[in-house]
Amino acid sequence: MRVRTESGVSQGESRVKRADALADELERRGIGGPAAILMDAHRPLLPLLRQGAIFLGPLLNPLLGPRRVGALREALEDPATYDRVAARLGAERRDAPP
């Protein structure tokens, strides 16, 4: 069942947009390649990373801002979102010129 938000966008569509925005931000900062490698390597640690994001959230909010911390936590909480960001970064890394 799809749940619509006030803006008329489903939660799934909203997550896709936020995942794409996170991937775009990492690419814009020039760390898309390393982020893709780390995301692939740390996939088995995803449950531990989720707990770490919850624990470190109050410390990260002043440094990164609540919006970015929320996007990070959401990417870690939903395996499909995590996979989407990792795949998008990996695809952009493969398309980049050597």
Biopython code that builds the backbone (N, CA, C, O; Angstrom):
import numpy as np
from Bio.PDB.StructureBuilder import StructureBuilder

atoms = [
    (1, "MET", "N", (0.839, -1.182, 0.000)),
    (1, "MET", "CA", (0.000, 0.000, 0.000)),
    (1, "MET", "C", (0.882, 1.242, 0.000)),
    (1, "MET", "O", (1.800, 1.350, 0.813)),
    (2, "ARG", "N", (0.620, 2.150, -0.877)),
    (2, "ARG", "CA", (1.373, 3.398, -0.961)),
    (2, "ARG", "C", (0.695, 4.458, -0.120)),
    (2, "ARG", "O", (-0.524, 4.627, -0.161)),
    (3, "VAL", "N", (1.493, 5.154, 0.628)),
    (3, "VAL", "CA", (0.987, 6.235, 1.455)),
    (3, "VAL", "C", (1.405, 7.543, 0.813)),
    (3, "VAL", "O", (2.574, 7.742, 0.483)),
    (4, "ARG", "N", (0.446, 8.426, 0.642)),
    (4, "ARG", "CA", (0.736, 9.722, 0.036)),
    (4, "ARG", "C", (0.963, 10.762, 1.129)),
    (4, "ARG", "O", (0.283, 10.757, 2.155)),
    (5, "THR", "N", (1.923, 11.650, 0.897)),
    (5, "THR", "CA", (2.184, 12.739, 1.823)),
    (5, "THR", "C", (1.313, 13.924, 1.441)),
    (5, "THR", "O", (0.533, 13.851, 0.491)),
    (6, "GLU", "N", (1.449, 15.020, 2.187)),
    (6, "GLU", "CA", (0.642, 16.206, 1.912)),
    (6, "GLU", "C", (0.885, 16.754, 0.516)),
    (6, "GLU", "O", (-0.027, 17.303, -0.100)),
    (7, "SER", "N", (2.096, 16.611, 0.014)),
    (7, "SER", "CA", (2.407, 17.146, -1.308)),
    (7, "SER", "C", (1.915, 16.243, -2.436)),
    (7, "SER", "O", (2.044, 16.602, -3.606)),
    (8, "GLY", "N", (1.352, 15.075, -2.108)),
    (8, "GLY", "CA", (0.850, 14.171, -3.120)),
    (8, "GLY", "C", (1.884, 13.199, -3.636)),
    (8, "GLY", "O", (1.605, 12.440, -4.564)),
    (9, "VAL", "N", (3.069, 13.203, -3.061)),
    (9, "VAL", "CA", (4.147, 12.311, -3.472)),
    (9, "VAL", "C", (4.169, 11.131, -2.513)),
    (9, "VAL", "O", (4.081, 11.320, -1.299)),
    (10, "SER", "N", (4.284, 9.917, -3.042)),
    (10, "SER", "CA", (4.314, 8.747, -2.176)),
    (10, "SER", "C", (5.627, 8.707, -1.406)),
    (10, "SER", "O", (6.608, 9.339, -1.800)),
    (11, "GLN", "N", (5.638, 7.962, -0.309)),
    (11, "GLN", "CA", (6.843, 7.854, 0.501)),
    (11, "GLN", "C", (7.966, 7.198, -0.289)),
    (11, "GLN", "O", (9.129, 7.572, -0.134)),
    (12, "GLY", "N", (7.638, 6.230, -1.129)),
    (12, "GLY", "CA", (8.656, 5.574, -1.954)),
    (12, "GLY", "C", (9.308, 6.551, -2.921)),
    (12, "GLY", "O", (10.527, 6.547, -3.089)),
    (13, "GLU", "N", (8.496, 7.383, -3.552)),
    (13, "GLU", "CA", (9.041, 8.383, -4.477)),
    (13, "GLU", "C", (9.890, 9.398, -3.724)),
    (13, "GLU", "O", (10.916, 9.854, -4.229)),
    (14, "SER", "N", (9.467, 9.747, -2.531)),
    (14, "SER", "CA", (10.210, 10.690, -1.716)),
    (14, "SER", "C", (11.566, 10.111, -1.318)),
    (14, "SER", "O", (12.570, 10.822, -1.324)),
    (15, "ARG", "N", (11.598, 8.831, -0.973)),
    (15, "ARG", "CA", (12.863, 8.187, -0.622)),
    (15, "ARG", "C", (13.805, 8.122, -1.818)),
    (15, "ARG", "O", (15.013, 8.309, -1.675)),
    (16, "VAL", "N", (13.257, 7.862, -2.982)),
    (16, "VAL", "CA", (14.084, 7.825, -4.192)),
    (16, "VAL", "C", (14.704, 9.195, -4.443)),
    (16, "VAL", "O", (15.886, 9.291, -4.770)),
    (17, "LYS", "N", (13.912, 10.251, -4.292)),
    (17, "LYS", "CA", (14.431, 11.599, -4.508)),
    (17, "LYS", "C", (15.520, 11.927, -3.501)),
    (17, "LYS", "O", (16.539, 12.517, -3.860)),
    (18, "ARG", "N", (15.314, 11.547, -2.232)),
    (18, "ARG", "CA", (16.324, 11.837, -1.212)),
    (18, "ARG", "C", (17.585, 11.008, -1.435)),
    (18, "ARG", "O", (18.693, 11.492, -1.204)),
    (19, "ALA", "N", (17.427, 9.768, -1.880)),
    (19, "ALA", "CA", (18.597, 8.940, -2.168)),
    (19, "ALA", "C", (19.391, 9.532, -3.330)),
    (19, "ALA", "O", (20.620, 9.570, -3.290)),
    (20, "ASP", "N", (18.693, 9.989, -4.352)),
    (20, "ASP", "CA", (19.367, 10.621, -5.482)),
    (20, "ASP", "C", (20.050, 11.922, -5.066)),
    (20, "ASP", "O", (21.144, 12.232, -5.537)),
    (21, "ALA", "N", (19.400, 12.679, -4.182)),
    (21, "ALA", "CA", (19.998, 13.924, -3.698)),
    (21, "ALA", "C", (21.268, 13.635, -2.901)),
    (21, "ALA", "O", (22.252, 14.366, -3.015)),
    (22, "LEU", "N", (21.249, 12.578, -2.099)),
    (22, "LEU", "CA", (22.431, 12.202, -1.329)),
    (22, "LEU", "C", (23.571, 11.784, -2.261)),
    (22, "LEU", "O", (24.718, 12.179, -2.053)),
    (23, "ALA", "N", (23.261, 10.992, -3.278)),
    (23, "ALA", "CA", (24.280, 10.582, -4.247)),
    (23, "ALA", "C", (24.823, 11.792, -5.004)),
    (23, "ALA", "O", (26.026, 11.883, -5.247)),
    (24, "ASP", "N", (23.945, 12.719, -5.375)),
    (24, "ASP", "CA", (24.385, 13.934, -6.066)),
    (24, "ASP", "C", (25.311, 14.770, -5.188)),
    (24, "ASP", "O", (26.310, 15.307, -5.667)),
    (25, "GLU", "N", (24.980, 14.881, -3.906)),
    (25, "GLU", "CA", (25.806, 15.661, -2.983)),
    (25, "GLU", "C", (27.186, 15.039, -2.826)),
    (25, "GLU", "O", (28.190, 15.751, -2.801)),
    (26, "LEU", "N", (27.242, 13.728, -2.720)),
    (26, "LEU", "CA", (28.537, 13.057, -2.614)),
    (26, "LEU", "C", (29.364, 13.248, -3.883)),
    (26, "LEU", "O", (30.573, 13.472, -3.811)),
    (27, "GLU", "N", (28.721, 13.162, -5.032)),
    (27, "GLU", "CA", (29.420, 13.379, -6.299)),
    (27, "GLU", "C", (29.879, 14.826, -6.437)),
    (27, "GLU", "O", (30.983, 15.086, -6.915)),
    (28, "ARG", "N", (29.042, 15.758, -6.022)),
    (28, "ARG", "CA", (29.388, 17.177, -6.121)),
    (28, "ARG", "C", (30.626, 17.489, -5.288)),
    (28, "ARG", "O", (31.454, 18.313, -5.676)),
    (29, "ARG", "N", (30.744, 16.830, -4.149)),
    (29, "ARG", "CA", (31.901, 17.055, -3.278)),
    (29, "ARG", "C", (33.142, 16.280, -3.740)),
    (29, "ARG", "O", (34.223, 16.438, -3.172)),
    (30, "GLY", "N", (32.984, 15.455, -4.758)),
    (30, "GLY", "CA", (34.115, 14.723, -5.295)),
    (30, "GLY", "C", (34.473, 13.468, -4.531)),
    (30, "GLY", "O", (35.580, 12.948, -4.674)),
    (31, "ILE", "N", (33.554, 12.975, -3.722)),
    (31, "ILE", "CA", (33.837, 11.770, -2.938)),
    (31, "ILE", "C", (32.885, 10.627, -3.299)),
    (31, "ILE", "O", (32.687, 9.705, -2.508)),
    (32, "GLY", "N", (32.311, 10.691, -4.470)),
    (32, "GLY", "CA", (31.391, 9.644, -4.903)),
    (32, "GLY", "C", (32.068, 8.297, -5.067)),
    (32, "GLY", "O", (31.526, 7.272, -4.655)),
    (33, "GLY", "N", (33.247, 8.294, -5.665)),
    (33, "GLY", "CA", (33.994, 7.042, -5.861)),
    (33, "GLY", "C", (34.369, 6.372, -4.546)),
    (33, "GLY", "O", (34.051, 5.201, -4.336)),
    (34, "PRO", "N", (35.046, 7.108, -3.651)),
    (34, "PRO", "CA", (35.370, 6.495, -2.362)),
    (34, "PRO", "C", (34.127, 6.084, -1.559)),
    (34, "PRO", "O", (34.136, 5.063, -0.872)),
    (35, "ALA", "N", (33.066, 6.882, -1.650)),
    (35, "ALA", "CA", (31.839, 6.541, -0.933)),
    (35, "ALA", "C", (31.244, 5.237, -1.468)),
    (35, "ALA", "O", (30.760, 4.411, -0.694)),
    (36, "ALA", "N", (31.281, 5.052, -2.792)),
    (36, "ALA", "CA", (30.756, 3.815, -3.382)),
    (36, "ALA", "C", (31.554, 2.605, -2.921)),
    (36, "ALA", "O", (30.985, 1.560, -2.605)),
    (37, "ILE", "N", (32.877, 2.751, -2.885)),
    (37, "ILE", "CA", (33.725, 1.644, -2.437)),
    (37, "ILE", "C", (33.444, 1.308, -0.978)),
    (37, "ILE", "O", (33.318, 0.138, -0.615)),
    (38, "LEU", "N", (33.345, 2.346, -0.139)),
    (38, "LEU", "CA", (33.070, 2.113, 1.279)),
    (38, "LEU", "C", (31.685, 1.511, 1.502)),
    (38, "LEU", "O", (31.512, 0.638, 2.352)),
    (39, "MET", "N", (30.704, 1.979, 0.737)),
    (39, "MET", "CA", (29.357, 1.429, 0.896)),
    (39, "MET", "C", (29.321, -0.046, 0.505)),
    (39, "MET", "O", (28.659, -0.847, 1.165)),
    (40, "ASP", "N", (30.024, -0.405, -0.556)),
    (40, "ASP", "CA", (30.072, -1.809, -0.961)),
    (40, "ASP", "C", (30.801, -2.657, 0.077)),
    (40, "ASP", "O", (30.372, -3.764, 0.401)),
    (41, "ALA", "N", (31.899, -2.129, 0.590)),
    (41, "ALA", "CA", (32.702, -2.889, 1.546)),
    (41, "ALA", "C", (32.016, -3.053, 2.901)),
    (41, "ALA", "O", (32.215, -4.056, 3.586)),
    (42, "HIS", "N", (31.216, -2.071, 3.280)),
    (42, "HIS", "CA", (30.608, -2.103, 4.607)),
    (42, "HIS", "C", (29.157, -2.583, 4.598)),
    (42, "HIS", "O", (28.455, -2.439, 5.599)),
    (43, "ARG", "N", (28.715, -3.134, 3.512)),
    (43, "ARG", "CA", (27.341, -3.638, 3.429)),
    (43, "ARG", "C", (27.023, -4.649, 4.538)),
    (43, "ARG", "O", (25.927, -4.590, 5.096)),
    (44, "PRO", "N", (27.931, -5.577, 4.885)),
    (44, "PRO", "CA", (27.614, -6.518, 5.968)),
    (44, "PRO", "C", (27.485, -5.847, 7.342)),
    (44, "PRO", "O", (26.879, -6.413, 8.252)),
    (45, "LEU", "N", (28.046, -4.662, 7.491)),
    (45, "LEU", "CA", (27.984, -3.954, 8.768)),
    (45, "LEU", "C", (26.789, -3.011, 8.870)),
    (45, "LEU", "O", (26.708, -2.217, 9.808)),
    (46, "LEU", "N", (25.874, -3.088, 7.930)),
    (46, "LEU", "CA", (24.745, -2.161, 7.886)),
    (46, "LEU", "C", (23.960, -2.100, 9.196)),
    (46, "LEU", "O", (23.635, -0.995, 9.630)),
    (47, "PRO", "N", (23.634, -3.214, 9.852)),
    (47, "PRO", "CA", (22.912, -3.095, 11.125)),
    (47, "PRO", "C", (23.698, -2.323, 12.189)),
    (47, "PRO", "O", (23.116, -1.556, 12.956)),
    (48, "LEU", "N", (24.996, -2.522, 12.234)),
    (48, "LEU", "CA", (25.826, -1.792, 13.191)),
    (48, "LEU", "C", (25.911, -0.309, 12.819)),
    (48, "LEU", "O", (25.905, 0.551, 13.699)),
    (49, "LEU", "N", (25.989, -0.010, 11.534)),
    (49, "LEU", "CA", (26.022, 1.377, 11.087)),
    (49, "LEU", "C", (24.721, 2.102, 11.427)),
    (49, "LEU", "O", (24.740, 3.283, 11.774)),
    (50, "ARG", "N", (23.592, 1.396, 11.328)),
    (50, "ARG", "CA", (22.309, 1.991, 11.714)),
    (50, "ARG", "C", (22.330, 2.420, 13.174)),
    (50, "ARG", "O", (21.925, 3.532, 13.515)),
    (51, "GLN", "N", (22.809, 1.521, 14.032)),
    (51, "GLN", "CA", (22.864, 1.836, 15.452)),
    (51, "GLN", "C", (23.846, 2.976, 15.720)),
    (51, "GLN", "O", (23.589, 3.831, 16.567)),
    (52, "GLY", "N", (24.956, 2.990, 15.010)),
    (52, "GLY", "CA", (25.926, 4.068, 15.168)),
    (52, "GLY", "C", (25.360, 5.417, 14.764)),
    (52, "GLY", "O", (25.644, 6.427, 15.408)),
    (53, "ALA", "N", (24.561, 5.444, 13.705)),
    (53, "ALA", "CA", (23.952, 6.697, 13.265)),
    (53, "ALA", "C", (22.958, 7.210, 14.297)),
    (53, "ALA", "O", (22.855, 8.418, 14.513)),
    (54, "ILE", "N", (22.230, 6.308, 14.931)),
    (54, "ILE", "CA", (21.295, 6.709, 15.983)),
    (54, "ILE", "C", (22.072, 7.261, 17.180)),
    (54, "ILE", "O", (21.724, 8.306, 17.731)),
    (55, "PHE", "N", (23.124, 6.545, 17.571)),
    (55, "PHE", "CA", (23.919, 6.937, 18.732)),
    (55, "PHE", "C", (24.640, 8.268, 18.503)),
    (55, "PHE", "O", (24.686, 9.111, 19.400)),
    (56, "LEU", "N", (25.202, 8.458, 17.307)),
    (56, "LEU", "CA", (25.975, 9.666, 17.018)),
    (56, "LEU", "C", (25.135, 10.818, 16.478)),
    (56, "LEU", "O", (25.655, 11.912, 16.258)),
    (57, "GLY", "N", (23.848, 10.585, 16.263)),
    (57, "GLY", "CA", (22.970, 11.627, 15.731)),
    (57, "GLY", "C", (23.052, 12.949, 16.469)),
    (57, "GLY", "O", (23.199, 13.990, 15.828)),
    (58, "PRO", "N", (22.961, 12.950, 17.808)),
    (58, "PRO", "CA", (23.042, 14.233, 18.527)),
    (58, "PRO", "C", (24.387, 14.947, 18.350)),
    (58, "PRO", "O", (24.445, 16.174, 18.426)),
    (59, "LEU", "N", (25.449, 14.206, 18.118)),
    (59, "LEU", "CA", (26.750, 14.836, 17.896)),
    (59, "LEU", "C", (26.908, 15.321, 16.460)),
    (59, "LEU", "O", (27.572, 16.326, 16.210)),
    (60, "LEU", "N", (26.297, 14.604, 15.516)),
    (60, "LEU", "CA", (26.426, 14.963, 14.107)),
    (60, "LEU", "C", (25.505, 16.104, 13.689)),
    (60, "LEU", "O", (25.817, 16.833, 12.748)),
    (61, "ASN", "N", (24.373, 16.269, 14.376)),
    (61, "ASN", "CA", (23.421, 17.322, 14.003)),
    (61, "ASN", "C", (24.066, 18.701, 13.940)),
    (61, "ASN", "O", (23.874, 19.399, 12.944)),
    (62, "PRO", "N", (24.823, 19.133, 14.954)),
    (62, "PRO", "CA", (25.433, 20.462, 14.848)),
    (62, "PRO", "C", (26.508, 20.553, 13.758)),
    (62, "PRO", "O", (26.742, 21.625, 13.201)),
    (63, "LEU", "N", (27.154, 19.431, 13.459)),
    (63, "LEU", "CA", (28.221, 19.448, 12.451)),
    (63, "LEU", "C", (27.694, 19.414, 11.027)),
    (63, "LEU", "O", (28.147, 20.172, 10.169)),
    (64, "LEU", "N", (26.736, 18.533, 10.781)),
    (64, "LEU", "CA", (26.238, 18.322, 9.421)),
    (64, "LEU", "C", (24.886, 18.961, 9.159)),
    (64, "LEU", "O", (24.518, 19.199, 8.008)),
    (65, "GLY", "N", (24.160, 19.235, 10.204)),
    (65, "GLY", "CA", (22.803, 19.750, 10.067)),
    (65, "GLY", "C", (21.800, 18.621, 10.121)),
    (65, "GLY", "O", (22.077, 17.506, 9.680)),
    (66, "PRO", "N", (20.633, 18.914, 10.664)),
    (66, "PRO", "CA", (19.622, 17.855, 10.834)),
    (66, "PRO", "C", (19.141, 17.242, 9.527)),
    (66, "PRO", "O", (18.803, 16.059, 9.487)),
    (67, "ARG", "N", (19.108, 18.029, 8.461)),
    (67, "ARG", "CA", (18.630, 17.494, 7.177)),
    (67, "ARG", "C", (19.581, 16.418, 6.645)),
    (67, "ARG", "O", (19.141, 15.361, 6.193)),
    (68, "ARG", "N", (20.877, 16.693, 6.700)),
    (68, "ARG", "CA", (21.855, 15.722, 6.195)),
    (68, "ARG", "C", (21.923, 14.486, 7.082)),
    (68, "ARG", "O", (22.041, 13.366, 6.586)),
    (69, "VAL", "N", (21.847, 14.692, 8.396)),
    (69, "VAL", "CA", (21.865, 13.544, 9.308)),
    (69, "VAL", "C", (20.622, 12.688, 9.087)),
    (69, "VAL", "O", (20.698, 11.460, 9.109)),
    (70, "GLY", "N", (19.484, 13.336, 8.876)),
    (70, "GLY", "CA", (18.263, 12.597, 8.597)),
    (70, "GLY", "C", (18.359, 11.800, 7.306)),
    (70, "GLY", "O", (17.893, 10.663, 7.240)),
    (71, "ALA", "N", (18.961, 12.387, 6.282)),
    (71, "ALA", "CA", (19.145, 11.679, 5.009)),
    (71, "ALA", "C", (20.082, 10.490, 5.189)),
    (71, "ALA", "O", (19.852, 9.418, 4.628)),
    (72, "LEU", "N", (21.123, 10.682, 5.961)),
    (72, "LEU", "CA", (22.056, 9.588, 6.232)),
    (72, "LEU", "C", (21.373, 8.457, 6.984)),
    (72, "LEU", "O", (21.521, 7.290, 6.623)),
    (73, "ARG", "N", (20.623, 8.798, 8.031)),
    (73, "ARG", "CA", (19.921, 7.771, 8.803)),
    (73, "ARG", "C", (18.894, 7.042, 7.947)),
    (73, "ARG", "O", (18.743, 5.825, 8.053)),
    (74, "GLU", "N", (18.194, 7.779, 7.103)),
    (74, "GLU", "CA", (17.200, 7.139, 6.239)),
    (74, "GLU", "C", (17.860, 6.186, 5.247)),
    (74, "GLU", "O", (17.337, 5.106, 4.974)),
    (75, "ALA", "N", (19.008, 6.590, 4.708)),
    (75, "ALA", "CA", (19.723, 5.715, 3.769)),
    (75, "ALA", "C", (20.196, 4.444, 4.458)),
    (75, "ALA", "O", (20.242, 3.382, 3.836)),
    (76, "LEU", "N", (20.547, 4.542, 5.736)),
    (76, "LEU", "CA", (20.998, 3.362, 6.463)),
    (76, "LEU", "C", (19.829, 2.489, 6.927)),
    (76, "LEU", "O", (19.965, 1.268, 7.004)),
    (77, "GLU", "N", (18.687, 3.099, 7.234)),
    (77, "GLU", "CA", (17.548, 2.348, 7.768)),
    (77, "GLU", "C", (16.851, 1.498, 6.714)),
    (77, "GLU", "O", (16.347, 0.418, 7.024)),
    (78, "ASP", "N", (16.820, 1.965, 5.496)),
    (78, "ASP", "CA", (16.118, 1.255, 4.435)),
    (78, "ASP", "C", (17.138, 0.601, 3.503)),
    (78, "ASP", "O", (17.838, 1.305, 2.775)),
    (79, "PRO", "N", (17.235, -0.723, 3.510)),
    (79, "PRO", "CA", (18.224, -1.387, 2.655)),
    (79, "PRO", "C", (18.069, -1.042, 1.171)),
    (79, "PRO", "O", (19.065, -0.973, 0.451)),
    (80, "ALA", "N", (16.854, -0.827, 0.713)),
    (80, "ALA", "CA", (16.650, -0.482, -0.699)),
    (80, "ALA", "C", (17.252, 0.887, -1.011)),
    (80, "ALA", "O", (17.831, 1.081, -2.080)),
    (81, "THR", "N", (17.116, 1.838, -0.081)),
    (81, "THR", "CA", (17.700, 3.162, -0.276)),
    (81, "THR", "C", (19.219, 3.078, -0.272)),
    (81, "THR", "O", (19.883, 3.704, -1.097)),
    (82, "TYR", "N", (19.768, 2.301, 0.663)),
    (82, "TYR", "CA", (21.220, 2.110, 0.750)),
    (82, "TYR", "C", (21.736, 1.516, -0.565)),
    (82, "TYR", "O", (22.736, 1.979, -1.114)),
    (83, "ASP", "N", (21.050, 0.498, -1.057)),
    (83, "ASP", "CA", (21.451, -0.141, -2.309)),
    (83, "ASP", "C", (21.343, 0.829, -3.488)),
    (83, "ASP", "O", (22.183, 0.811, -4.387)),
    (84, "ARG", "N", (20.313, 1.672, -3.482)),
    (84, "ARG", "CA", (20.132, 2.628, -4.577)),
    (84, "ARG", "C", (21.277, 3.635, -4.610)),
    (84, "ARG", "O", (21.826, 3.924, -5.673)),
    (85, "VAL", "N", (21.638, 4.171, -3.435)),
    (85, "VAL", "CA", (22.746, 5.136, -3.381)),
    (85, "VAL", "C", (24.047, 4.466, -3.816)),
    (85, "VAL", "O", (24.801, 5.029, -4.608)),
    (86, "ALA", "N", (24.310, 3.265, -3.299)),
    (86, "ALA", "CA", (25.542, 2.550, -3.654)),
    (86, "ALA", "C", (25.586, 2.245, -5.151)),
    (86, "ALA", "O", (26.627, 2.412, -5.787)),
    (87, "ALA", "N", (24.470, 1.802, -5.714)),
    (87, "ALA", "CA", (24.425, 1.484, -7.148)),
    (87, "ALA", "C", (24.603, 2.736, -7.995)),
    (87, "ALA", "O", (25.299, 2.713, -9.010)),
    (88, "ARG", "N", (23.981, 3.813, -7.582)),
    (88, "ARG", "CA", (24.092, 5.066, -8.341)),
    (88, "ARG", "C", (25.527, 5.577, -8.315)),
    (88, "ARG", "O", (26.056, 6.003, -9.342)),
    (89, "LEU", "N", (26.158, 5.537, -7.144)),
    (89, "LEU", "CA", (27.554, 5.978, -7.055)),
    (89, "LEU", "C", (28.469, 5.045, -7.847)),
    (89, "LEU", "O", (29.404, 5.497, -8.508)),
    (90, "GLY", "N", (28.196, 3.750, -7.776)),
    (90, "GLY", "CA", (28.995, 2.781, -8.521)),
    (90, "GLY", "C", (28.858, 2.964, -10.012)),
    (90, "GLY", "O", (29.840, 2.843, -10.744)),
    (91, "ALA", "N", (27.651, 3.256, -10.477)),
    (91, "ALA", "CA", (27.424, 3.481, -11.904)),
    (91, "ALA", "C", (28.145, 4.729, -12.363)),
    (91, "ALA", "O", (28.727, 4.738, -13.448)),
    (92, "GLU", "N", (28.122, 5.784, -11.562)),
    (92, "GLU", "CA", (28.799, 7.012, -11.937)),
    (92, "GLU", "C", (30.312, 6.818, -11.919)),
    (92, "GLU", "O", (31.031, 7.435, -12.706)),
    (93, "ARG", "N", (30.796, 5.956, -11.014)),
    (93, "ARG", "CA", (32.223, 5.691, -10.964)),
    (93, "ARG", "C", (32.674, 4.940, -12.212)),
    (93, "ARG", "O", (33.753, 5.207, -12.739)),
    (94, "ARG", "N", (31.847, 3.995, -12.691)),
    (94, "ARG", "CA", (32.192, 3.230, -13.895)),
    (94, "ARG", "C", (32.118, 4.089, -15.150)),
    (94, "ARG", "O", (32.852, 3.857, -16.110)),
    (95, "ASP", "N", (31.227, 5.087, -15.143)),
    (95, "ASP", "CA", (31.067, 5.961, -16.316)),
    (95, "ASP", "C", (32.119, 7.050, -16.387)),
    (95, "ASP", "O", (32.285, 7.677, -17.432)),
    (96, "ALA", "N", (32.830, 7.287, -15.297)),
    (96, "ALA", "CA", (33.809, 8.380, -15.260)),
    (96, "ALA", "C", (35.011, 8.029, -16.148)),
    (96, "ALA", "O", (35.410, 6.869, -16.244)),
    (97, "PRO", "N", (35.574, 9.051, -16.790)),
    (97, "PRO", "CA", (36.756, 8.792, -17.619)),
    (97, "PRO", "C", (37.958, 8.454, -16.740)),
    (97, "PRO", "O", (38.056, 8.957, -15.621)),
    (98, "PRO", "N", (38.876, 7.611, -17.222)),
    (98, "PRO", "CA", (40.036, 7.223, -16.405)),
    (98, "PRO", "C", (41.004, 8.348, -16.173)),
    (98, "PRO", "O", (42.021, 8.160, -15.504)),
]
sb = StructureBuilder()
sb.init_structure("model")
sb.init_model(0)
sb.init_chain("A")
sb.init_seg("    ")
for serial, (resi, resn, name, xyz) in enumerate(atoms, 1):
    if name == "N":
        sb.init_residue(resn, " ", resi, " ")
    sb.init_atom(name, np.array(xyz, "f"), 0.0, 1.0, " ", f" {name:<3s}", serial, name[0])
structure = sb.get_structure()
